[in-house]
Amino acid sequence: MSGPNGEPNVTVRREEEEEEEEEVPEEEYAALNLMLDQINSCLDNLEEKNDVLNVKLRELLESNRQVRMEFRQQQIDATAPTDS
C-alpha cells in the first residue's frame, strides 16, 4: 500500500527495529580494532621479513654471479695455450 506521495507505507516501528539490529556494542568495536591492530602488526612483520629475504637473495645472486665469472676465467686460463 502506498503513502500520500506514492511512497511505500513503512511503519516507524520497523525502522526502529532495523536501527536496533544495526547497533554494535562498543566492546565489539574495541575487539575488532584490536584484531585489526594485530593483523596490521603481523603484516608489518611479514613485510620486514620479506625485505630482509629480498636483500639476502640479491646478495646470494651477486655472489653466485661472481663465482661463475671466476670459474669461467679459470677455464679460459686452463685452456689457453702457453707461450713456453
PDB file of N, CA, C and O in Angstrom:
ATOM      1  N   MET A   1       0.842  -1.172   0.000  1.00  0.00           N
ATOM      2  CA  MET A   1       0.000   0.000   0.000  1.00  0.00           C
ATOM      3  C   MET A   1       0.886   1.234   0.000  1.00  0.00           C
ATOM      4  O   MET A   1       1.903   1.259   0.694  1.00  0.00           O
ATOM      5  N   SER A   2       0.524   2.253  -0.761  1.00  0.00           N
ATOM      6  CA  SER A   2       1.334   3.444  -0.923  1.00  0.00           C
ATOM      7  C   SER A   2       0.899   4.541   0.022  1.00  0.00           C
ATOM      8  O   SER A   2      -0.260   4.618   0.429  1.00  0.00           O
ATOM      9  N   GLY A   3       1.871   5.400   0.369  1.00  0.00           N
ATOM     10  CA  GLY A   3       1.584   6.564   1.200  1.00  0.00           C
ATOM     11  C   GLY A   3       1.062   7.696   0.343  1.00  0.00           C
ATOM     12  O   GLY A   3       0.798   7.501  -0.844  1.00  0.00           O
ATOM     13  N   PRO A   4       0.903   8.901   0.934  1.00  0.00           N
ATOM     14  CA  PRO A   4       0.323  10.030   0.213  1.00  0.00           C
ATOM     15  C   PRO A   4       1.148  10.489  -0.987  1.00  0.00           C
ATOM     16  O   PRO A   4       0.584  11.051  -1.926  1.00  0.00           O
ATOM     17  N   ASN A   5       2.442  10.271  -0.989  1.00  0.00           N
ATOM     18  CA  ASN A   5       3.292  10.711  -2.099  1.00  0.00           C
ATOM     19  C   ASN A   5       3.668   9.557  -3.024  1.00  0.00           C
ATOM     20  O   ASN A   5       4.621   9.666  -3.795  1.00  0.00           O
ATOM     21  N   GLY A   6       2.939   8.475  -2.952  1.00  0.00           N
ATOM     22  CA  GLY A   6       3.245   7.317  -3.789  1.00  0.00           C
ATOM     23  C   GLY A   6       4.390   6.492  -3.259  1.00  0.00           C
ATOM     24  O   GLY A   6       4.855   5.582  -3.947  1.00  0.00           O
ATOM     25  N   GLU A   7       4.867   6.778  -2.047  1.00  0.00           N
ATOM     26  CA  GLU A   7       5.970   6.039  -1.453  1.00  0.00           C
ATOM     27  C   GLU A   7       5.408   4.836  -0.704  1.00  0.00           C
ATOM     28  O   GLU A   7       4.266   4.869  -0.244  1.00  0.00           O
ATOM     29  N   PRO A   8       6.181   3.803  -0.583  1.00  0.00           N
ATOM     30  CA  PRO A   8       5.702   2.646   0.175  1.00  0.00           C
ATOM     31  C   PRO A   8       5.392   3.042   1.611  1.00  0.00           C
ATOM     32  O   PRO A   8       6.073   3.889   2.189  1.00  0.00           O
ATOM     33  N   ASN A   9       4.381   2.436   2.173  1.00  0.00           N
ATOM     34  CA  ASN A   9       3.991   2.726   3.537  1.00  0.00           C
ATOM     35  C   ASN A   9       4.851   1.882   4.475  1.00  0.00           C
ATOM     36  O   ASN A   9       4.670   0.668   4.565  1.00  0.00           O
ATOM     37  N   VAL A  10       5.784   2.524   5.168  1.00  0.00           N
ATOM     38  CA  VAL A  10       6.681   1.840   6.093  1.00  0.00           C
ATOM     39  C   VAL A  10       6.410   2.377   7.477  1.00  0.00           C
ATOM     40  O   VAL A  10       6.385   3.589   7.686  1.00  0.00           O
ATOM     41  N   THR A  11       6.211   1.498   8.403  1.00  0.00           N
ATOM     42  CA  THR A  11       5.913   1.946   9.761  1.00  0.00           C
ATOM     43  C   THR A  11       7.185   2.373  10.466  1.00  0.00           C
ATOM     44  O   THR A  11       8.268   1.865  10.175  1.00  0.00           O
ATOM     45  N   VAL A  12       7.049   3.306  11.392  1.00  0.00           N
ATOM     46  CA  VAL A  12       8.179   3.808  12.163  1.00  0.00           C
ATOM     47  C   VAL A  12       8.733   2.706  13.046  1.00  0.00           C
ATOM     48  O   VAL A  12       9.940   2.649  13.283  1.00  0.00           O
ATOM     49  N   ARG A  13       7.881   1.845  13.527  1.00  0.00           N
ATOM     50  CA  ARG A  13       8.300   0.766  14.411  1.00  0.00           C
ATOM     51  C   ARG A  13       9.314  -0.141  13.707  1.00  0.00           C
ATOM     52  O   ARG A  13      10.297  -0.554  14.322  1.00  0.00           O
ATOM     53  N   ARG A  14       9.093  -0.452  12.440  1.00  0.00           N
ATOM     54  CA  ARG A  14      10.008  -1.317  11.680  1.00  0.00           C
ATOM     55  C   ARG A  14      11.375  -0.647  11.512  1.00  0.00           C
ATOM     56  O   ARG A  14      12.406  -1.314  11.604  1.00  0.00           O
ATOM     57  N   GLU A  15      11.390   0.655  11.268  1.00  0.00           N
ATOM     58  CA  GLU A  15      12.658   1.378  11.131  1.00  0.00           C
ATOM     59  C   GLU A  15      13.431   1.354  12.438  1.00  0.00           C
ATOM     60  O   GLU A  15      14.654   1.213  12.427  1.00  0.00           O
ATOM     61  N   GLU A  16      12.744   1.488  13.560  1.00  0.00           N
ATOM     62  CA  GLU A  16      13.414   1.446  14.860  1.00  0.00           C
ATOM     63  C   GLU A  16      14.013   0.072  15.110  1.00  0.00           C
ATOM     64  O   GLU A  16      15.111  -0.031  15.657  1.00  0.00           O
ATOM     65  N   GLU A  17      13.309  -0.988  14.719  1.00  0.00           N
ATOM     66  CA  GLU A  17      13.831  -2.335  14.893  1.00  0.00           C
ATOM     67  C   GLU A  17      15.085  -2.532  14.055  1.00  0.00           C
ATOM     68  O   GLU A  17      16.043  -3.147  14.523  1.00  0.00           O
ATOM     69  N   GLU A  18      15.102  -2.026  12.832  1.00  0.00           N
ATOM     70  CA  GLU A  18      16.274  -2.153  11.971  1.00  0.00           C
ATOM     71  C   GLU A  18      17.457  -1.395  12.550  1.00  0.00           C
ATOM     72  O   GLU A  18      18.585  -1.885  12.498  1.00  0.00           O
ATOM     73  N   GLU A  19      17.224  -0.222  13.093  1.00  0.00           N
ATOM     74  CA  GLU A  19      18.294   0.555  13.703  1.00  0.00           C
ATOM     75  C   GLU A  19      18.866  -0.178  14.906  1.00  0.00           C
ATOM     76  O   GLU A  19      20.080  -0.185  15.113  1.00  0.00           O
ATOM     77  N   GLU A  20      18.002  -0.792  15.697  1.00  0.00           N
ATOM     78  CA  GLU A  20      18.470  -1.528  16.864  1.00  0.00           C
ATOM     79  C   GLU A  20      19.329  -2.711  16.445  1.00  0.00           C
ATOM     80  O   GLU A  20      20.324  -3.017  17.103  1.00  0.00           O
ATOM     81  N   GLU A  21      18.960  -3.374  15.367  1.00  0.00           N
ATOM     82  CA  GLU A  21      19.728  -4.513  14.891  1.00  0.00           C
ATOM     83  C   GLU A  21      21.100  -4.082  14.381  1.00  0.00           C
ATOM     84  O   GLU A  21      22.056  -4.851  14.473  1.00  0.00           O
ATOM     85  N   GLU A  22      21.211  -2.887  13.854  1.00  0.00           N
ATOM     86  CA  GLU A  22      22.463  -2.416  13.276  1.00  0.00           C
ATOM     87  C   GLU A  22      23.435  -1.906  14.333  1.00  0.00           C
ATOM     88  O   GLU A  22      24.629  -1.802  14.053  1.00  0.00           O
ATOM     89  N   GLU A  23      22.974  -1.589  15.516  1.00  0.00           N
ATOM     90  CA  GLU A  23      23.846  -1.065  16.555  1.00  0.00           C
ATOM     91  C   GLU A  23      24.813  -2.151  17.019  1.00  0.00           C
ATOM     92  O   GLU A  23      24.416  -3.289  17.272  1.00  0.00           O
ATOM     93  N   VAL A  24      26.075  -1.783  17.125  1.00  0.00           N
ATOM     94  CA  VAL A  24      27.097  -2.715  17.570  1.00  0.00           C
ATOM     95  C   VAL A  24      27.638  -2.211  18.903  1.00  0.00           C
ATOM     96  O   VAL A  24      28.009  -1.043  19.020  1.00  0.00           O
ATOM     97  N   PRO A  25      27.685  -3.070  19.891  1.00  0.00           N
ATOM     98  CA  PRO A  25      28.202  -2.642  21.191  1.00  0.00           C
ATOM     99  C   PRO A  25      29.642  -2.141  21.094  1.00  0.00           C
ATOM    100  O   PRO A  25      30.412  -2.588  20.244  1.00  0.00           O
ATOM    101  N   GLU A  26      29.981  -1.235  21.953  1.00  0.00           N
ATOM    102  CA  GLU A  26      31.316  -0.622  21.966  1.00  0.00           C
ATOM    103  C   GLU A  26      32.408  -1.675  22.152  1.00  0.00           C
ATOM    104  O   GLU A  26      33.502  -1.541  21.603  1.00  0.00           O
ATOM    105  N   GLU A  27      32.111  -2.721  22.925  1.00  0.00           N
ATOM    106  CA  GLU A  27      33.117  -3.770  23.160  1.00  0.00           C
ATOM    107  C   GLU A  27      33.476  -4.482  21.857  1.00  0.00           C
ATOM    108  O   GLU A  27      34.627  -4.864  21.645  1.00  0.00           O
ATOM    109  N   GLU A  28      32.477  -4.657  20.986  1.00  0.00           N
ATOM    110  CA  GLU A  28      32.754  -5.311  19.712  1.00  0.00           C
ATOM    111  C   GLU A  28      33.654  -4.449  18.840  1.00  0.00           C
ATOM    112  O   GLU A  28      34.538  -4.969  18.159  1.00  0.00           O
ATOM    113  N   TYR A  29      33.442  -3.138  18.853  1.00  0.00           N
ATOM    114  CA  TYR A  29      34.322  -2.233  18.115  1.00  0.00           C
ATOM    115  C   TYR A  29      35.742  -2.322  18.660  1.00  0.00           C
ATOM    116  O   TYR A  29      36.707  -2.367  17.897  1.00  0.00           O
ATOM    117  N   ALA A  30      35.859  -2.346  19.975  1.00  0.00           N
ATOM    118  CA  ALA A  30      37.186  -2.426  20.592  1.00  0.00           C
ATOM    119  C   ALA A  30      37.867  -3.738  20.214  1.00  0.00           C
ATOM    120  O   ALA A  30      39.062  -3.759  19.917  1.00  0.00           O
ATOM    121  N   ALA A  31      37.103  -4.839  20.224  1.00  0.00           N
ATOM    122  CA  ALA A  31      37.675  -6.136  19.863  1.00  0.00           C
ATOM    123  C   ALA A  31      38.094  -6.146  18.392  1.00  0.00           C
ATOM    124  O   ALA A  31      39.159  -6.662  18.053  1.00  0.00           O
ATOM    125  N   LEU A  32      37.260  -5.578  17.522  1.00  0.00           N
ATOM    126  CA  LEU A  32      37.605  -5.508  16.108  1.00  0.00           C
ATOM    127  C   LEU A  32      38.854  -4.654  15.887  1.00  0.00           C
ATOM    128  O   LEU A  32      39.726  -5.013  15.096  1.00  0.00           O
ATOM    129  N   ASN A  33      38.934  -3.537  16.582  1.00  0.00           N
ATOM    130  CA  ASN A  33      40.114  -2.676  16.459  1.00  0.00           C
ATOM    131  C   ASN A  33      41.368  -3.405  16.910  1.00  0.00           C
ATOM    132  O   ASN A  33      42.420  -3.287  16.281  1.00  0.00           O
ATOM    133  N   LEU A  34      41.260  -4.162  18.001  1.00  0.00           N
ATOM    134  CA  LEU A  34      42.400  -4.926  18.494  1.00  0.00           C
ATOM    135  C   LEU A  34      42.829  -5.969  17.463  1.00  0.00           C
ATOM    136  O   LEU A  34      44.019  -6.126  17.190  1.00  0.00           O
ATOM    137  N   MET A  35      41.856  -6.679  16.892  1.00  0.00           N
ATOM    138  CA  MET A  35      42.187  -7.676  15.871  1.00  0.00           C
ATOM    139  C   MET A  35      42.828  -7.028  14.652  1.00  0.00           C
ATOM    140  O   MET A  35      43.790  -7.563  14.101  1.00  0.00           O
ATOM    141  N   LEU A  36      42.309  -5.892  14.228  1.00  0.00           N
ATOM    142  CA  LEU A  36      42.893  -5.194  13.079  1.00  0.00           C
ATOM    143  C   LEU A  36      44.312  -4.728  13.383  1.00  0.00           C
ATOM    144  O   LEU A  36      45.184  -4.787  12.516  1.00  0.00           O
ATOM    145  N   ASP A  37      44.548  -4.266  14.610  1.00  0.00           N
ATOM    146  CA  ASP A  37      45.898  -3.868  15.002  1.00  0.00           C
ATOM    147  C   ASP A  37      46.847  -5.063  14.969  1.00  0.00           C
ATOM    148  O   ASP A  37      47.991  -4.941  14.531  1.00  0.00           O
ATOM    149  N   GLN A  38      46.370  -6.221  15.433  1.00  0.00           N
ATOM    150  CA  GLN A  38      47.206  -7.416  15.419  1.00  0.00           C
ATOM    151  C   GLN A  38      47.500  -7.854  13.986  1.00  0.00           C
ATOM    152  O   GLN A  38      48.626  -8.231  13.664  1.00  0.00           O
ATOM    153  N   ILE A  39      46.496  -7.801  13.143  1.00  0.00           N
ATOM    154  CA  ILE A  39      46.697  -8.161  11.735  1.00  0.00           C
ATOM    155  C   ILE A  39      47.687  -7.203  11.092  1.00  0.00           C
ATOM    156  O   ILE A  39      48.573  -7.624  10.349  1.00  0.00           O
ATOM    157  N   ASN A  40      47.536  -5.918  11.378  1.00  0.00           N
ATOM    158  CA  ASN A  40      48.457  -4.922  10.820  1.00  0.00           C
ATOM    159  C   ASN A  40      49.886  -5.178  11.297  1.00  0.00           C
ATOM    160  O   ASN A  40      50.837  -5.051  10.525  1.00  0.00           O
ATOM    161  N   SER A  41      50.028  -5.535  12.560  1.00  0.00           N
ATOM    162  CA  SER A  41      51.349  -5.833  13.101  1.00  0.00           C
ATOM    163  C   SER A  41      51.958  -7.053  12.405  1.00  0.00           C
ATOM    164  O   SER A  41      53.141  -7.053  12.065  1.00  0.00           O
ATOM    165  N   CYS A  42      51.152  -8.082  12.199  1.00  0.00           N
ATOM    166  CA  CYS A  42      51.634  -9.282  11.507  1.00  0.00           C
ATOM    167  C   CYS A  42      52.050  -8.949  10.076  1.00  0.00           C
ATOM    168  O   CYS A  42      53.080  -9.423   9.598  1.00  0.00           O
ATOM    169  N   LEU A  43      51.256  -8.143   9.404  1.00  0.00           N
ATOM    170  CA  LEU A  43      51.594  -7.762   8.032  1.00  0.00           C
ATOM    171  C   LEU A  43      52.875  -6.942   7.982  1.00  0.00           C
ATOM    172  O   LEU A  43      53.691  -7.119   7.077  1.00  0.00           O
ATOM    173  N   ASP A  44      53.058  -6.045   8.950  1.00  0.00           N
ATOM    174  CA  ASP A  44      54.299  -5.272   9.016  1.00  0.00           C
ATOM    175  C   ASP A  44      55.492  -6.196   9.219  1.00  0.00           C
ATOM    176  O   ASP A  44      56.544  -6.014   8.605  1.00  0.00           O
ATOM    177  N   ASN A  45      55.318  -7.199  10.094  1.00  0.00           N
ATOM    178  CA  ASN A  45      56.382  -8.155  10.364  1.00  0.00           C
ATOM    179  C   ASN A  45      56.716  -8.953   9.104  1.00  0.00           C
ATOM    180  O   ASN A  45      57.888  -9.154   8.784  1.00  0.00           O
ATOM    181  N   LEU A  46      55.693  -9.404   8.398  1.00  0.00           N
ATOM    182  CA  LEU A  46      55.918 -10.145   7.153  1.00  0.00           C
ATOM    183  C   LEU A  46      56.617  -9.286   6.103  1.00  0.00           C
ATOM    184  O   LEU A  46      57.494  -9.762   5.382  1.00  0.00           O
ATOM    185  N   GLU A  47      56.226  -8.031   6.023  1.00  0.00           N
ATOM    186  CA  GLU A  47      56.853  -7.132   5.058  1.00  0.00           C
ATOM    187  C   GLU A  47      58.328  -6.930   5.388  1.00  0.00           C
ATOM    188  O   GLU A  47      59.172  -6.892   4.492  1.00  0.00           O
ATOM    189  N   GLU A  48      58.634  -6.801   6.672  1.00  0.00           N
ATOM    190  CA  GLU A  48      60.022  -6.631   7.088  1.00  0.00           C
ATOM    191  C   GLU A  48      60.841  -7.881   6.758  1.00  0.00           C
ATOM    192  O   GLU A  48      61.954  -7.777   6.243  1.00  0.00           O
ATOM    193  N   LYS A  49      60.288  -9.064   7.055  1.00  0.00           N
ATOM    194  CA  LYS A  49      60.989 -10.307   6.736  1.00  0.00           C
ATOM    195  C   LYS A  49      61.175 -10.452   5.229  1.00  0.00           C
ATOM    196  O   LYS A  49      62.223 -10.909   4.773  1.00  0.00           O
ATOM    197  N   ASN A  50      60.174 -10.068   4.462  1.00  0.00           N
ATOM    198  CA  ASN A  50      60.267 -10.122   3.008  1.00  0.00           C
ATOM    199  C   ASN A  50      61.390  -9.221   2.508  1.00  0.00           C
ATOM    200  O   ASN A  50      62.145  -9.603   1.614  1.00  0.00           O
ATOM    201  N   ASP A  51      61.502  -8.029   3.082  1.00  0.00           N
ATOM    202  CA  ASP A  51      62.568  -7.111   2.677  1.00  0.00           C
ATOM    203  C   ASP A  51      63.947  -7.699   2.983  1.00  0.00           C
ATOM    204  O   ASP A  51      64.868  -7.597   2.172  1.00  0.00           O
ATOM    205  N   VAL A  52      64.081  -8.317   4.164  1.00  0.00           N
ATOM    206  CA  VAL A  52      65.362  -8.923   4.552  1.00  0.00           C
ATOM    207  C   VAL A  52      65.704 -10.074   3.605  1.00  0.00           C
ATOM    208  O   VAL A  52      66.840 -10.197   3.149  1.00  0.00           O
ATOM    209  N   LEU A  53      64.703 -10.918   3.314  1.00  0.00           N
ATOM    210  CA  LEU A  53      64.942 -12.034   2.394  1.00  0.00           C
ATOM    211  C   LEU A  53      65.310 -11.542   0.999  1.00  0.00           C
ATOM    212  O   LEU A  53      66.145 -12.143   0.324  1.00  0.00           O
ATOM    213  N   ASN A  54      64.691 -10.459   0.574  1.00  0.00           N
ATOM    214  CA  ASN A  54      64.990  -9.902  -0.738  1.00  0.00           C
ATOM    215  C   ASN A  54      66.449  -9.433  -0.807  1.00  0.00           C
ATOM    216  O   ASN A  54      67.136  -9.670  -1.801  1.00  0.00           O
ATOM    217  N   VAL A  55      66.909  -8.775   0.241  1.00  0.00           N
ATOM    218  CA  VAL A  55      68.302  -8.308   0.279  1.00  0.00           C
ATOM    219  C   VAL A  55      69.250  -9.503   0.268  1.00  0.00           C
ATOM    220  O   VAL A  55      70.240  -9.503  -0.463  1.00  0.00           O
ATOM    221  N   LYS A  56      68.950 -10.524   1.077  1.00  0.00           N
ATOM    222  CA  LYS A  56      69.815 -11.710   1.122  1.00  0.00           C
ATOM    223  C   LYS A  56      69.835 -12.430  -0.224  1.00  0.00           C
ATOM    224  O   LYS A  56      70.883 -12.911  -0.655  1.00  0.00           O
ATOM    225  N   LEU A  57      68.693 -12.506  -0.882  1.00  0.00           N
ATOM    226  CA  LEU A  57      68.631 -13.150  -2.196  1.00  0.00           C
ATOM    227  C   LEU A  57      69.477 -12.394  -3.206  1.00  0.00           C
ATOM    228  O   LEU A  57      70.202 -13.007  -3.990  1.00  0.00           O
ATOM    229  N   ARG A  58      69.394 -11.080  -3.195  1.00  0.00           N
ATOM    230  CA  ARG A  58      70.210 -10.286  -4.125  1.00  0.00           C
ATOM    231  C   ARG A  58      71.705 -10.487  -3.853  1.00  0.00           C
ATOM    232  O   ARG A  58      72.502 -10.574  -4.787  1.00  0.00           O
ATOM    233  N   GLU A  59      72.078 -10.559  -2.574  1.00  0.00           N
ATOM    234  CA  GLU A  59      73.479 -10.804  -2.224  1.00  0.00           C
ATOM    235  C   GLU A  59      73.922 -12.177  -2.716  1.00  0.00           C
ATOM    236  O   GLU A  59      75.025 -12.331  -3.241  1.00  0.00           O
ATOM    237  N   LEU A  60      73.052 -13.178  -2.542  1.00  0.00           N
ATOM    238  CA  LEU A  60      73.372 -14.524  -2.997  1.00  0.00           C
ATOM    239  C   LEU A  60      73.518 -14.576  -4.514  1.00  0.00           C
ATOM    240  O   LEU A  60      74.437 -15.215  -5.027  1.00  0.00           O
ATOM    241  N   LEU A  61      72.621 -13.910  -5.230  1.00  0.00           N
ATOM    242  CA  LEU A  61      72.711 -13.882  -6.686  1.00  0.00           C
ATOM    243  C   LEU A  61      74.001 -13.211  -7.153  1.00  0.00           C
ATOM    244  O   LEU A  61      74.653 -13.682  -8.084  1.00  0.00           O
ATOM    245  N   GLU A  62      74.357 -12.121  -6.507  1.00  0.00           N
ATOM    246  CA  GLU A  62      75.591 -11.427  -6.885  1.00  0.00           C
ATOM    247  C   GLU A  62      76.809 -12.294  -6.591  1.00  0.00           C
ATOM    248  O   GLU A  62      77.745 -12.344  -7.389  1.00  0.00           O
ATOM    249  N   SER A  63      76.801 -12.965  -5.467  1.00  0.00           N
ATOM    250  CA  SER A  63      77.910 -13.859  -5.118  1.00  0.00           C
ATOM    251  C   SER A  63      78.010 -14.998  -6.127  1.00  0.00           C
ATOM    252  O   SER A  63      79.102 -15.355  -6.569  1.00  0.00           O
ATOM    253  N   ASN A  64      76.866 -15.560  -6.485  1.00  0.00           N
ATOM    254  CA  ASN A  64      76.827 -16.639  -7.469  1.00  0.00           C
ATOM    255  C   ASN A  64      77.361 -16.152  -8.816  1.00  0.00           C
ATOM    256  O   ASN A  64      78.113 -16.866  -9.479  1.00  0.00           O
ATOM    257  N   ARG A  65      76.987 -14.977  -9.209  1.00  0.00           N
ATOM    258  CA  ARG A  65      77.447 -14.393 -10.474  1.00  0.00           C
ATOM    259  C   ARG A  65      78.972 -14.247 -10.472  1.00  0.00           C
ATOM    260  O   ARG A  65      79.632 -14.548 -11.466  1.00  0.00           O
ATOM    261  N   GLN A  66      79.521 -13.784  -9.351  1.00  0.00           N
ATOM    262  CA  GLN A  66      80.973 -13.596  -9.261  1.00  0.00           C
ATOM    263  C   GLN A  66      81.711 -14.938  -9.314  1.00  0.00           C
ATOM    264  O   GLN A  66      82.752 -15.058  -9.960  1.00  0.00           O
ATOM    265  N   VAL A  67      81.162 -15.941  -8.628  1.00  0.00           N
ATOM    266  CA  VAL A  67      81.794 -17.263  -8.633  1.00  0.00           C
ATOM    267  C   VAL A  67      81.776 -17.846 -10.034  1.00  0.00           C
ATOM    268  O   VAL A  67      82.766 -18.434 -10.469  1.00  0.00           O
ATOM    269  N   ARG A  68      80.664 -17.694 -10.751  1.00  0.00           N
ATOM    270  CA  ARG A  68      80.591 -18.204 -12.134  1.00  0.00           C
ATOM    271  C   ARG A  68      81.603 -17.503 -13.026  1.00  0.00           C
ATOM    272  O   ARG A  68      82.243 -18.144 -13.859  1.00  0.00           O
ATOM    273  N   MET A  69      81.754 -16.203 -12.860  1.00  0.00           N
ATOM    274  CA  MET A  69      82.725 -15.461 -13.680  1.00  0.00           C
ATOM    275  C   MET A  69      84.143 -15.937 -13.378  1.00  0.00           C
ATOM    276  O   MET A  69      84.950 -16.105 -14.292  1.00  0.00           O
ATOM    277  N   GLU A  70      84.447 -16.154 -12.102  1.00  0.00           N
ATOM    278  CA  GLU A  70      85.783 -16.644 -11.732  1.00  0.00           C
ATOM    279  C   GLU A  70      86.016 -18.042 -12.298  1.00  0.00           C
ATOM    280  O   GLU A  70      87.102 -18.349 -12.790  1.00  0.00           O
ATOM    281  N   PHE A  71      84.989 -18.885 -12.226  1.00  0.00           N
ATOM    282  CA  PHE A  71      85.099 -20.245 -12.750  1.00  0.00           C
ATOM    283  C   PHE A  71      85.351 -20.219 -14.259  1.00  0.00           C
ATOM    284  O   PHE A  71      86.208 -20.948 -14.757  1.00  0.00           O
ATOM    285  N   ARG A  72      84.618 -19.395 -14.976  1.00  0.00           N
ATOM    286  CA  ARG A  72      84.825 -19.278 -16.425  1.00  0.00           C
ATOM    287  C   ARG A  72      86.232 -18.772 -16.750  1.00  0.00           C
ATOM    288  O   ARG A  72      86.875 -19.239 -17.690  1.00  0.00           O
ATOM    289  N   GLN A  73      86.680 -17.834 -15.971  1.00  0.00           N
ATOM    290  CA  GLN A  73      88.027 -17.296 -16.206  1.00  0.00           C
ATOM    291  C   GLN A  73      89.079 -18.375 -15.961  1.00  0.00           C
ATOM    292  O   GLN A  73      90.074 -18.459 -16.680  1.00  0.00           O
ATOM    293  N   GLN A  74      88.850 -19.193 -14.944  1.00  0.00           N
ATOM    294  CA  GLN A  74      89.800 -20.292 -14.685  1.00  0.00           C
ATOM    295  C   GLN A  74      89.785 -21.290 -15.842  1.00  0.00           C
ATOM    296  O   GLN A  74      90.834 -21.806 -16.228  1.00  0.00           O
ATOM    297  N   GLN A  75      88.614 -21.561 -16.392  1.00  0.00           N
ATOM    298  CA  GLN A  75      88.527 -22.472 -17.536  1.00  0.00           C
ATOM    299  C   GLN A  75      89.247 -21.892 -18.734  1.00  0.00           C
ATOM    300  O   GLN A  75      89.956 -22.606 -19.443  1.00  0.00           O
ATOM    301  N   ILE A  76      89.070 -20.608 -18.964  1.00  0.00           N
ATOM    302  CA  ILE A  76      89.744 -19.953 -20.094  1.00  0.00           C
ATOM    303  C   ILE A  76      91.241 -19.996 -19.890  1.00  0.00           C
ATOM    304  O   ILE A  76      91.987 -20.282 -20.826  1.00  0.00           O
ATOM    305  N   ASP A  77      91.693 -19.713 -18.671  1.00  0.00           N
ATOM    306  CA  ASP A  77      93.131 -19.720 -18.380  1.00  0.00           C
ATOM    307  C   ASP A  77      93.705 -21.139 -18.540  1.00  0.00           C
ATOM    308  O   ASP A  77      94.833 -21.306 -19.001  1.00  0.00           O
ATOM    309  N   ALA A  78      92.931 -22.140 -18.160  1.00  0.00           N
ATOM    310  CA  ALA A  78      93.418 -23.538 -18.217  1.00  0.00           C
ATOM    311  C   ALA A  78      93.499 -24.011 -19.654  1.00  0.00           C
ATOM    312  O   ALA A  78      94.358 -24.833 -19.974  1.00  0.00           O
ATOM    313  N   THR A  79      92.640 -23.526 -20.524  1.00  0.00           N
ATOM    314  CA  THR A  79      92.644 -23.990 -21.928  1.00  0.00           C
ATOM    315  C   THR A  79      93.489 -23.109 -22.840  1.00  0.00           C
ATOM    316  O   THR A  79      93.713 -23.451 -24.001  1.00  0.00           O
ATOM    317  N   ALA A  80      93.950 -21.999 -22.331  1.00  0.00           N
ATOM    318  CA  ALA A  80      94.756 -21.101 -23.175  1.00  0.00           C
ATOM    319  C   ALA A  80      96.131 -21.716 -23.394  1.00  0.00           C
ATOM    320  O   ALA A  80      96.729 -22.285 -22.480  1.00  0.00           O
ATOM    321  N   PRO A  81      96.621 -21.591 -24.621  1.00  0.00           N
ATOM    322  CA  PRO A  81      97.964 -22.154 -24.896  1.00  0.00           C
ATOM    323  C   PRO A  81      99.042 -21.345 -24.173  1.00  0.00           C
ATOM    324  O   PRO A  81      98.956 -20.125 -24.039  1.00  0.00           O
ATOM    325  N   THR A  82     100.040 -22.061 -23.723  1.00  0.00           N
ATOM    326  CA  THR A  82     101.145 -21.386 -23.042  1.00  0.00           C
ATOM    327  C   THR A  82     102.209 -21.002 -24.078  1.00  0.00           C
ATOM    328  O   THR A  82     102.354 -21.674 -25.099  1.00  0.00           O
ATOM    329  N   ASP A  83     102.935 -19.945 -23.817  1.00  0.00           N
ATOM    330  CA  ASP A  83     103.955 -19.439 -24.755  1.00  0.00           C
ATOM    331  C   ASP A  83     105.327 -20.004 -24.444  1.00  0.00           C
ATOM    332  O   ASP A  83     106.318 -19.464 -24.935  1.00  0.00           O
ATOM    333  N   SER A  84     105.436 -21.039 -23.673  1.00  0.00           N
ATOM    334  CA  SER A  84     106.729 -21.573 -23.301  1.00  0.00           C
ATOM    335  C   SER A  84     107.425 -22.261 -24.415  1.00  0.00           C
ATOM    336  O   SER A  84     108.535 -22.762 -24.234  1.00  0.00           O
TER     337      SER A  84
END
